[in-house]
Amino acid sequence: MLGRVPNKYIVALVGVFSIFMELLDTTIVNVAIPTLAREFDVGTASTIQWIITGYLLSLAVFIPVSGWAGDRFGTKRVFMFAVATFTLASLLCALAWNVESLIAFRVVQGVGGGMLSPVAFAMVWRAFPPEERSRAAGIMVVPAAAAPASGPIVGGLLIEYATWEWIFLVNVPIGVVALIITALYIREHREEQAGRFDPYGFVLSAAGLALVMYALARAGEEGFDDQRVIATGLAGIA
């Protein structure tokens, strides 16, 4: 069936659903925090917040390397790795037995999420010819706008009418379908001159983004005048 569809639209379809899945996960978990605190008997807010903070920090670390990895190893290969990691980690999150294991699986989920969106955007951008890239940009705006707004609604419905595990399990069928379509229909693309990997730049950019994300996450709880928030935020900017 999809064999008759132009390849650029198949790439756009996979990109839209995978990016929607990843962006949805940034907000869907927020509404489940009180439920997760009760489920795992966590008394301190700072501990339960690491379910969100750990994911955001992992995103920040792996976003900078995603572009180089896609050029060096091929966007299809890196995209499938990112989707597979994100999907498997989502399943593991649903199977978590305590808050520590959930935080660890959320960090792994952030590895896939951090690489997923940049590579998906690159795949879609390259699939469309230059004169049609404005149309491609319009297509990719849809998940970027809809997913964060849908997260609290979807999360609330799942918590109300199902169980907390489903805020993670909802990613699994989307990820599996995305992997199958990518494997069967999407062509590999690799840059002949991917450029040299800059380890110092990677470490500095990843650390800077992680520190800024940590400061913003802590500011929601401690306020922007907290000394730790100021120190980590300024260090990350520097």
Helices and strands as residue ranges (DSSP letters): G 2-4, H 7-28, G 30-32, H 33-39, H 45-48, H 50-73, H 75-94, H 99-127, G 130-132, H 133-161, H 166-169, H 171-185, H 199-222, H 227-237
